[in-house]
Amino acid sequence: MTQGAQDAVGSVAASAPSRTKTAIKMAITMGLPFGLAMGATCALLIGWRQGLVLGVLAAAIFGAFMAALGAAAVSPTLRDHPSFEGETLLKHGPANHFVGIEGVGGWLYLTDKRLHFRPHSLNIQKHEWTAMLTAVASAEASRTLGIIPNGLRVATTDGAERFVVDASRSWQTEIASAKRTAVTSSDASVS
């Protein structure tokens, strides 16, 4: 692993308040819709008081479960960072890569030369995906299911790939910046 990759991994491991904030955000964004749906369903079936209580309990339990699952997925013990020899790691973070309708959980890496996805060990479907930045036509932040602003669409010379990431606009900006630098570097080496 390059020194840049080791530094980046160390900085992520050292940011416990950030992980706590992410876990709380995940618990709320996952638990609240689930709790509302369960509460409404139970209210219709068994009454509004029981529906309210069961909705709150469902939100808390499901939110906590999803936060714990998310924390386990980003745990350093489950990540096996690839070695990007001769490359500088610019950004990395948890991501789901959509293959058809299936989302495969893992880690997305941006270096000064490529965008790379590696699935984590909890997946049944395991595939790695790489695109050299010179082959990336565009990267656009998007909305998952047309609602949640966590999508990232990457168009390459081979087609389009869809990801779910934290801070999709930040990924869009970083990829565009790295692509400009990569294209400029490749143009300079040709001259």
PyRosetta script that sets phi, psi and omega in degrees:
from pyrosetta import init, pose_from_sequence

init()
pose = pose_from_sequence("MTQGAQDAVGSVAASAPSRTKTAIKMAITMGLPFGLAMGATCALLIGWRQGLVLGVLAAAIFGAFMAALGAAAVSPTLRDHPSFEGETLLKHGPANHFVGIEGVGGWLYLTDKRLHFRPHSLNIQKHEWTAMLTAVASAEASRTLGIIPNGLRVATTDGAERFVVDASRSWQTEIASAKRTAVTSSDASVS")
pose.set_psi(1, 137.8)
pose.set_omega(1, -179.4)
pose.set_phi(2, -70.7)
pose.set_psi(2, 161.4)
pose.set_omega(2, 178.6)
pose.set_phi(3, -59.9)
pose.set_psi(3, -39.1)
pose.set_omega(3, 178.4)
pose.set_phi(4, -61.2)
pose.set_psi(4, -40.7)
pose.set_omega(4, 178.8)
pose.set_phi(5, -66.7)
pose.set_psi(5, -41.6)
pose.set_omega(5, 179.0)
pose.set_phi(6, -63.5)
pose.set_psi(6, -41.8)
pose.set_omega(6, 178.4)
pose.set_phi(7, -62.8)
pose.set_psi(7, -42.6)
pose.set_omega(7, -179.2)
pose.set_phi(8, -65.2)
pose.set_psi(8, -41.6)
pose.set_omega(8, 178.9)
pose.set_phi(9, -64.6)
pose.set_psi(9, -42.7)
pose.set_omega(9, 179.2)
pose.set_phi(10, -62.0)
pose.set_psi(10, -40.4)
pose.set_omega(10, -178.8)
pose.set_phi(11, -68.1)
pose.set_psi(11, -34.6)
pose.set_omega(11, 177.2)
pose.set_phi(12, -69.1)
pose.set_psi(12, -43.1)
pose.set_omega(12, -179.2)
pose.set_phi(13, -64.4)
pose.set_psi(13, -30.2)
pose.set_omega(13, -176.7)
pose.set_phi(14, -81.8)
pose.set_psi(14, -9.0)
pose.set_omega(14, -173.8)
pose.set_phi(15, -97.4)
pose.set_psi(15, 66.1)
pose.set_omega(15, 180.0)
pose.set_phi(16, -62.3)
pose.set_psi(16, -41.6)
pose.set_omega(16, 177.6)
pose.set_phi(17, -60.3)
pose.set_psi(17, -35.9)
pose.set_omega(17, 178.2)
pose.set_phi(18, -65.8)
pose.set_psi(18, -41.2)
pose.set_omega(18, 178.6)
pose.set_phi(19, -65.0)
pose.set_psi(19, -38.3)
pose.set_omega(19, 178.6)
pose.set_phi(20, -65.3)
pose.set_psi(20, -44.7)
pose.set_omega(20, 178.5)
pose.set_phi(21, -60.6)
pose.set_psi(21, -42.4)
pose.set_omega(21, 178.6)
pose.set_phi(22, -63.9)
pose.set_psi(22, -41.7)
pose.set_omega(22, -180.0)
pose.set_phi(23, -64.4)
pose.set_psi(23, -41.5)
pose.set_omega(23, 178.5)
pose.set_phi(24, -65.3)
pose.set_psi(24, -43.8)
pose.set_omega(24, 178.8)
pose.set_phi(25, -60.5)
pose.set_psi(25, -42.9)
pose.set_omega(25, 180.0)
pose.set_phi(26, -65.9)
pose.set_psi(26, -41.2)
pose.set_omega(26, 179.9)
pose.set_phi(27, -61.0)
pose.set_psi(27, -40.9)
pose.set_omega(27, -179.2)
pose.set_phi(28, -72.4)
pose.set_psi(28, -48.1)
pose.set_omega(28, -175.7)
pose.set_phi(29, -69.0)
pose.set_psi(29, -26.3)
pose.set_omega(29, 177.9)
pose.set_phi(30, -92.0)
pose.set_psi(30, -41.0)
pose.set_omega(30, -175.2)
pose.set_phi(31, -74.2)
pose.set_psi(31, -37.8)
pose.set_omega(31, -176.3)
pose.set_phi(32, -62.6)
pose.set_psi(32, -51.8)
pose.set_omega(32, 178.0)
pose.set_phi(33, -61.5)
pose.set_psi(33, -39.0)
pose.set_omega(33, 179.2)
pose.set_phi(34, -64.6)
pose.set_psi(34, -44.5)
pose.set_omega(34, 179.5)
pose.set_phi(35, -63.5)
pose.set_psi(35, -40.6)
pose.set_omega(35, 177.8)
pose.set_phi(36, -63.0)
pose.set_psi(36, -44.2)
pose.set_omega(36, 179.5)
pose.set_phi(37, -64.6)
pose.set_psi(37, -44.5)
pose.set_omega(37, 180.0)
pose.set_phi(38, -66.4)
pose.set_psi(38, -42.0)
pose.set_omega(38, 179.2)
pose.set_phi(39, -62.7)
pose.set_psi(39, -43.7)
pose.set_omega(39, 179.2)
pose.set_phi(40, -64.1)
pose.set_psi(40, -43.5)
pose.set_omega(40, 179.3)
pose.set_phi(41, -62.9)
pose.set_psi(41, -47.2)
pose.set_omega(41, 179.7)
pose.set_phi(42, -65.7)
pose.set_psi(42, -36.3)
pose.set_omega(42, 178.5)
pose.set_phi(43, -61.9)
pose.set_psi(43, -40.2)
pose.set_omega(43, 178.8)
pose.set_phi(44, -69.2)
pose.set_psi(44, -35.5)
pose.set_omega(44, -175.3)
pose.set_phi(45, -86.1)
pose.set_psi(45, -39.3)
pose.set_omega(45, -172.5)
pose.set_phi(46, -127.9)
pose.set_psi(46, 0.5)
pose.set_omega(46, 178.1)
pose.set_phi(47, 118.4)
pose.set_psi(47, 154.2)
pose.set_omega(47, -172.5)
pose.set_phi(48, -69.8)
pose.set_psi(48, -34.0)
pose.set_omega(48, -179.1)
pose.set_phi(49, -67.2)
pose.set_psi(49, -48.2)
pose.set_omega(49, 178.1)
pose.set_phi(50, -65.6)
pose.set_psi(50, -37.1)
pose.set_omega(50, 178.4)
pose.set_phi(51, -62.2)
pose.set_psi(51, -40.3)
pose.set_omega(51, 178.9)
pose.set_phi(52, -64.2)
pose.set_psi(52, -48.4)
pose.set_omega(52, -179.6)
pose.set_phi(53, -63.1)
pose.set_psi(53, -47.7)
pose.set_omega(53, -179.1)
pose.set_phi(54, -66.2)
pose.set_psi(54, -34.0)
pose.set_omega(54, 177.2)
pose.set_phi(55, -64.2)
pose.set_psi(55, -44.2)
pose.set_omega(55, 178.8)
pose.set_phi(56, -65.0)
pose.set_psi(56, -44.4)
pose.set_omega(56, 178.0)
pose.set_phi(57, -63.2)
pose.set_psi(57, -42.8)
pose.set_omega(57, 179.8)
pose.set_phi(58, -63.2)
pose.set_psi(58, -41.2)
pose.set_omega(58, 179.0)
pose.set_phi(59, -62.4)
pose.set_psi(59, -45.6)
pose.set_omega(59, -177.9)
pose.set_phi(60, -66.2)
pose.set_psi(60, -46.5)
pose.set_omega(60, -176.9)
pose.set_phi(61, -69.0)
pose.set_psi(61, -48.2)
pose.set_omega(61, -179.0)
pose.set_phi(62, -65.8)
pose.set_psi(62, -41.3)
pose.set_omega(62, 178.2)
pose.set_phi(63, -61.5)
pose.set_psi(63, -44.6)
pose.set_omega(63, 178.6)
pose.set_phi(64, -64.4)
pose.set_psi(64, -41.5)
pose.set_omega(64, 178.8)
pose.set_phi(65, -61.8)
pose.set_psi(65, -45.5)
pose.set_omega(65, -179.2)
pose.set_phi(66, -67.4)
pose.set_psi(66, -36.8)
pose.set_omega(66, 177.1)
pose.set_phi(67, -65.0)
pose.set_psi(67, -42.0)
pose.set_omega(67, 178.3)
pose.set_phi(68, -65.3)
pose.set_psi(68, -40.9)
pose.set_omega(68, 178.0)
pose.set_phi(69, -64.5)
pose.set_psi(69, -41.8)
pose.set_omega(69, 177.5)
pose.set_phi(70, -63.8)
pose.set_psi(70, -40.9)
pose.set_omega(70, 178.8)
pose.set_phi(71, -65.1)
pose.set_psi(71, -38.6)
pose.set_omega(71, 178.3)
pose.set_phi(72, -65.9)
pose.set_psi(72, -37.2)
pose.set_omega(72, -178.4)
pose.set_phi(73, -68.0)
pose.set_psi(73, -30.6)
pose.set_omega(73, 179.9)
pose.set_phi(74, -97.5)
pose.set_psi(74, 4.2)
pose.set_omega(74, 178.2)
pose.set_phi(75, -60.8)
pose.set_psi(75, 137.1)
pose.set_omega(75, 179.5)
pose.set_phi(76, -57.1)
pose.set_psi(76, -26.0)
pose.set_omega(76, -179.2)
pose.set_phi(77, -72.0)
pose.set_psi(77, -22.5)
pose.set_omega(77, 179.7)
pose.set_phi(78, -94.8)
pose.set_psi(78, -10.4)
pose.set_omega(78, -179.4)
pose.set_phi(79, -97.9)
pose.set_psi(79, 133.3)
pose.set_omega(79, 174.4)
pose.set_phi(80, -120.1)
pose.set_psi(80, 91.7)
pose.set_omega(80, -176.1)
pose.set_phi(81, -65.1)
pose.set_psi(81, 131.6)
pose.set_omega(81, 176.0)
pose.set_phi(82, -70.9)
pose.set_psi(82, 158.6)
pose.set_omega(82, 176.8)
pose.set_phi(83, -92.2)
pose.set_psi(83, 122.7)
pose.set_omega(83, 178.1)
pose.set_phi(84, -109.2)
pose.set_psi(84, 72.1)
pose.set_omega(84, -177.4)
pose.set_phi(85, -59.6)
pose.set_psi(85, 131.0)
pose.set_omega(85, 178.1)
pose.set_phi(86, 76.7)
pose.set_psi(86, 7.8)
pose.set_omega(86, 179.5)
pose.set_phi(87, -121.9)
pose.set_psi(87, 156.8)
pose.set_omega(87, 177.6)
pose.set_phi(88, -107.1)
pose.set_psi(88, 124.4)
pose.set_omega(88, 177.7)
pose.set_phi(89, -76.0)
pose.set_psi(89, 118.9)
pose.set_omega(89, -176.3)
pose.set_phi(90, -97.2)
pose.set_psi(90, -36.7)
pose.set_omega(90, -176.5)
pose.set_phi(91, -158.9)
pose.set_psi(91, 148.3)
pose.set_omega(91, 173.2)
pose.set_phi(92, -157.2)
pose.set_psi(92, 155.2)
pose.set_omega(92, 179.2)
pose.set_phi(93, -179.8)
pose.set_psi(93, 170.2)
pose.set_omega(93, -179.5)
pose.set_phi(94, -65.1)
pose.set_psi(94, 146.0)
pose.set_omega(94, -178.8)
pose.set_phi(95, -155.6)
pose.set_psi(95, 154.7)
pose.set_omega(95, 167.1)
pose.set_phi(96, -111.1)
pose.set_psi(96, 130.9)
pose.set_omega(96, 177.6)
pose.set_phi(97, -105.6)
pose.set_psi(97, 123.5)
pose.set_omega(97, -179.3)
pose.set_phi(98, -88.0)
pose.set_psi(98, 123.5)
pose.set_omega(98, 173.2)
pose.set_phi(99, -115.3)
pose.set_psi(99, 102.9)
pose.set_omega(99, -170.6)
pose.set_phi(100, 68.2)
pose.set_psi(100, -123.7)
pose.set_omega(100, 178.4)
pose.set_phi(101, -99.4)
pose.set_psi(101, -4.8)
pose.set_omega(101, -177.5)
pose.set_phi(102, -89.7)
pose.set_psi(102, 130.6)
pose.set_omega(102, 175.2)
pose.set_phi(103, -97.1)
pose.set_psi(103, 123.7)
pose.set_omega(103, -179.8)
pose.set_phi(104, -105.3)
pose.set_psi(104, 120.3)
pose.set_omega(104, -178.4)
pose.set_phi(105, -76.9)
pose.set_psi(105, 146.0)
pose.set_omega(105, 178.3)
pose.set_phi(106, 178.7)
pose.set_psi(106, -145.2)
pose.set_omega(106, -175.0)
pose.set_phi(107, -133.2)
pose.set_psi(107, 134.4)
pose.set_omega(107, 179.0)
pose.set_phi(108, -106.4)
pose.set_psi(108, 132.4)
pose.set_omega(108, -178.6)
pose.set_phi(109, -120.4)
pose.set_psi(109, 138.6)
pose.set_omega(109, 172.4)
pose.set_phi(110, -121.0)
pose.set_psi(110, 121.5)
pose.set_omega(110, 174.3)
pose.set_phi(111, -112.2)
pose.set_psi(111, -178.1)
pose.set_omega(111, 178.2)
pose.set_phi(112, -73.9)
pose.set_psi(112, -3.6)
pose.set_omega(112, -179.3)
pose.set_phi(113, -126.1)
pose.set_psi(113, -21.4)
pose.set_omega(113, -173.8)
pose.set_phi(114, -151.1)
pose.set_psi(114, 164.0)
pose.set_omega(114, 169.2)
pose.set_phi(115, -114.1)
pose.set_psi(115, 127.0)
pose.set_omega(115, -172.3)
pose.set_phi(116, -134.8)
pose.set_psi(116, 134.1)
pose.set_omega(116, 175.0)
pose.set_phi(117, -114.0)
pose.set_psi(117, 132.6)
pose.set_omega(117, 175.1)
pose.set_phi(118, -128.5)
pose.set_psi(118, 124.9)
pose.set_omega(118, 180.0)
pose.set_phi(119, -70.7)
pose.set_psi(119, 151.3)
pose.set_omega(119, 175.6)
pose.set_phi(120, -83.9)
pose.set_psi(120, 169.8)
pose.set_omega(120, -171.6)
pose.set_phi(121, -71.0)
pose.set_psi(121, -10.3)
pose.set_omega(121, -178.8)
pose.set_phi(122, -81.5)
pose.set_psi(122, -6.3)
pose.set_omega(122, -176.7)
pose.set_phi(123, -82.6)
pose.set_psi(123, 150.2)
pose.set_omega(123, 170.0)
pose.set_phi(124, -83.6)
pose.set_psi(124, -48.7)
pose.set_omega(124, 175.8)
pose.set_phi(125, -80.7)
pose.set_psi(125, 120.7)
pose.set_omega(125, 179.8)
pose.set_phi(126, -122.9)
pose.set_psi(126, 118.8)
pose.set_omega(126, 176.7)
pose.set_phi(127, -146.4)
pose.set_psi(127, 147.0)
pose.set_omega(127, 172.4)
pose.set_phi(128, -108.6)
pose.set_psi(128, 149.7)
pose.set_omega(128, 179.8)
pose.set_phi(129, -135.1)
pose.set_psi(129, 135.3)
pose.set_omega(129, 178.6)
pose.set_phi(130, -137.6)
pose.set_psi(130, 140.1)
pose.set_omega(130, 171.8)
pose.set_phi(131, -134.7)
pose.set_psi(131, 126.2)
pose.set_omega(131, 173.8)
pose.set_phi(132, -66.5)
pose.set_psi(132, 143.9)
pose.set_omega(132, -176.8)
pose.set_phi(133, -62.3)
pose.set_psi(133, -28.1)
pose.set_omega(133, 177.8)
pose.set_phi(134, -68.4)
pose.set_psi(134, -18.8)
pose.set_omega(134, 178.5)
pose.set_phi(135, -94.4)
pose.set_psi(135, -5.6)
pose.set_omega(135, -180.0)
pose.set_phi(136, -83.9)
pose.set_psi(136, 118.7)
pose.set_omega(136, 178.2)
pose.set_phi(137, -79.9)
pose.set_psi(137, -41.6)
pose.set_omega(137, 179.8)
pose.set_phi(138, -162.6)
pose.set_psi(138, 159.9)
pose.set_omega(138, 172.5)
pose.set_phi(139, -135.8)
pose.set_psi(139, 122.6)
pose.set_omega(139, -175.4)
pose.set_phi(140, -128.6)
pose.set_psi(140, 132.0)
pose.set_omega(140, 172.9)
pose.set_phi(141, -67.6)
pose.set_psi(141, 142.3)
pose.set_omega(141, -179.4)
pose.set_phi(142, -143.8)
pose.set_psi(142, -179.7)
pose.set_omega(142, 179.3)
pose.set_phi(143, -110.4)
pose.set_psi(143, 127.8)
pose.set_omega(143, 175.7)
pose.set_phi(144, -74.1)
pose.set_psi(144, 132.0)
pose.set_omega(144, -176.7)
pose.set_phi(145, 57.8)
pose.set_psi(145, 19.8)
pose.set_omega(145, -180.0)
pose.set_phi(146, 73.4)
pose.set_psi(146, 6.4)
pose.set_omega(146, -174.2)
pose.set_phi(147, -125.2)
pose.set_psi(147, -54.1)
pose.set_omega(147, -170.3)
pose.set_phi(148, -86.1)
pose.set_psi(148, 122.5)
pose.set_omega(148, -175.3)
pose.set_phi(149, -81.3)
pose.set_psi(149, 59.2)
pose.set_omega(149, -179.0)
pose.set_phi(150, -130.0)
pose.set_psi(150, 17.3)
pose.set_omega(150, -178.9)
pose.set_phi(151, -92.1)
pose.set_psi(151, 152.7)
pose.set_omega(151, 175.4)
pose.set_phi(152, -138.7)
pose.set_psi(152, 120.5)
pose.set_omega(152, 178.8)
pose.set_phi(153, -107.8)
pose.set_psi(153, 122.0)
pose.set_omega(153, -178.9)
pose.set_phi(154, -114.2)
pose.set_psi(154, 115.9)
pose.set_omega(154, 178.0)
pose.set_phi(155, -96.2)
pose.set_psi(155, 129.2)
pose.set_omega(155, 178.6)
pose.set_phi(156, -125.1)
pose.set_psi(156, 178.2)
pose.set_omega(156, 177.1)
pose.set_phi(157, -66.5)
pose.set_psi(157, -18.3)
pose.set_omega(157, -179.8)
pose.set_phi(158, -96.3)
pose.set_psi(158, -4.9)
pose.set_omega(158, -177.9)
pose.set_phi(159, 139.4)
pose.set_psi(159, -157.9)
pose.set_omega(159, -178.8)
pose.set_phi(160, -121.9)
pose.set_psi(160, 143.1)
pose.set_omega(160, 178.4)
pose.set_phi(161, -121.7)
pose.set_psi(161, 145.5)
pose.set_omega(161, 179.1)
pose.set_phi(162, -118.2)
pose.set_psi(162, 136.5)
pose.set_omega(162, 178.5)
pose.set_phi(163, -131.9)
pose.set_psi(163, 156.3)
pose.set_omega(163, 167.2)
pose.set_phi(164, -114.1)
pose.set_psi(164, 124.5)
pose.set_omega(164, -176.2)
pose.set_phi(165, -139.7)
pose.set_psi(165, 161.4)
pose.set_omega(165, 169.2)
pose.set_phi(166, -78.3)
pose.set_psi(166, 143.8)
pose.set_omega(166, 175.5)
pose.set_phi(167, 55.1)
pose.set_psi(167, 59.7)
pose.set_omega(167, -176.1)
pose.set_phi(168, -61.6)
pose.set_psi(168, -32.6)
pose.set_omega(168, 177.9)
pose.set_phi(169, -66.4)
pose.set_psi(169, -36.4)
pose.set_omega(169, 176.9)
pose.set_phi(170, -64.3)
pose.set_psi(170, -42.3)
pose.set_omega(170, 176.6)
pose.set_phi(171, -61.5)
pose.set_psi(171, -43.9)
pose.set_omega(171, 179.9)
pose.set_phi(172, -57.2)
pose.set_psi(172, -48.1)
pose.set_omega(172, -178.9)
pose.set_phi(173, -64.3)
pose.set_psi(173, -46.3)
pose.set_omega(173, -178.1)
pose.set_phi(174, -64.6)
pose.set_psi(174, -41.2)
pose.set_omega(174, 179.3)
pose.set_phi(175, -65.4)
pose.set_psi(175, -43.5)
pose.set_omega(175, 179.4)
pose.set_phi(176, -61.3)
pose.set_psi(176, -42.7)
pose.set_omega(176, 179.3)
pose.set_phi(177, -65.3)
pose.set_psi(177, -45.7)
pose.set_omega(177, 179.5)
pose.set_phi(178, -64.9)
pose.set_psi(178, -37.6)
pose.set_omega(178, 179.1)
pose.set_phi(179, -64.0)
pose.set_psi(179, -44.5)
pose.set_omega(179, 177.9)
pose.set_phi(180, -58.7)
pose.set_psi(180, -43.8)
pose.set_omega(180, 179.5)
pose.set_phi(181, -65.9)
pose.set_psi(181, -42.1)
pose.set_omega(181, -179.7)
pose.set_phi(182, -65.1)
pose.set_psi(182, -42.0)
pose.set_omega(182, -179.9)
pose.set_phi(183, -66.6)
pose.set_psi(183, -42.4)
pose.set_omega(183, 178.1)
pose.set_phi(184, -62.4)
pose.set_psi(184, -42.3)
pose.set_omega(184, 179.8)
pose.set_phi(185, -64.7)
pose.set_psi(185, -42.4)
pose.set_omega(185, -179.6)
pose.set_phi(186, -69.6)
pose.set_psi(186, -33.9)
pose.set_omega(186, 175.9)
pose.set_phi(187, -66.7)
pose.set_psi(187, -39.7)
pose.set_omega(187, -179.7)
pose.set_phi(188, -67.4)
pose.set_psi(188, -36.2)
pose.set_omega(188, -179.7)
pose.set_phi(189, -73.3)
pose.set_psi(189, -24.7)
pose.set_omega(189, 178.1)
pose.set_phi(190, -74.9)
pose.set_psi(190, -35.5)
pose.set_omega(190, -176.3)
pose.set_phi(191, -66.8)
pose.dump_pdb("model.pdb")
